[in-house]
Amino acid sequence: MGIERRKFIAGSVAAAALAGGTRVQAEDPGDREYYEIRKILLDSEEKQKRFLDFLDGAYLPAAGRAGVEKIGVFTSYENEDSDVYAVTPFQTAAGVAELKAALLADKTFQEDGGDFFNAPFSDPAYTRMESSLFLAFKDMPSLEVPEKSQSRLYELRIYESHSVLYGQRKIHMFNEGKEIELFRETGLDPVFFGEALVGSRLPNLTYMITFEDMESHDKNWKTFIDHPDWKKLKGNPFYDDTVSNITKVILRAADCSQV
C-alpha cells in the first residue's frame, strides 16, 4: 500500500472518530412507503374550489377503489395563492404508475370527473402540475394521520443540500441522530419524512409536521430549539453544512383531505 493511500485511510478514520464513529450507509427500502407530492398550480379561488370538488367527488373515491388511501390535500394557510398540495402514500414506487392505470380504466371516475376532464382549451381546469417522488425515512416508514380539527395547521419543509453526501448526513441526523424522536418529544408532531428520489431541487429531504394552531406552532418550535439535546446534536461537526436552503410552507387541510 502506497504512502499517500495510507495517509488517505488514516485521515478517513480520524474524520470518522471526530464524528463519534458516525457513518452513512445505503439502506434497503424494506417496508417503507413512497410519497408522491404533487403541487397543482391554479390561477384563481374559483378554480381551486372546482379542483377540490373534483378531488372530493371523483378522484379520492376512485383512488380508494384502487386501494390508495391516506391522501392529504392541503391549501395555503395565508391564502396567498390558490395552489393545492396533494400527498399520496404508496407501498411501492410502481404504485404511482399502477394508480394512473387504474384511474384510466375506471369508467365511474371518468364520468364523475367529466366537467374537470372536459374543461375547454381556452379555460383549462388548472395551469400545471408539479410532482416529486420520495422514499420514507427508515425511522418513520409510514405516514401518520393526525386528529383533524378546524384549527389544525401543517408545515411542509424542504431541506436542500449542496451535495448528495451531505444530504445523506442530514437524513442520518433525523434517524440515527434521533432528531425525529426529539421532534415528537417537543410537540413537533410528524406526518411524514421523505428523501427525494425524483423531482426538482435535488438533493433534498422533505417532511411535514402538524400543530393544533399557530400559537402551538411557535411555542413547540421554541421548545425544540432550546432543548439541550438539539443543541448537542447541532454541535456535532459531522452534521455541519448539511442544509443549504430551507423552504417552509404553512398549510391547512382541505375538507376532503384524508390526512
Secondary structure, DSSP 4 states (H G I P E B T S, - for coil): --HHHHHHHHHHHHHHHHTTS--------TT--EEEEEEEE-SSHHHHHHHHHHIIIIIHHHHHHTT----EEEEESS-----EEEEEEESSTTHHHHHHHHHHT-HHHHHHTHHHHT--TTS-S-SEEEEEEEEE-TTS-S--PPPP-TT-EEEEEEEE-SSHHHHHHHHHHHTTT-HHHHHHHTT-EEEEEEEEEESSSSSEEEEEEEESSHHHHHHHHHHHHH-HHHHHHHT-GGGTT--SEEEEEEEEE-TT---
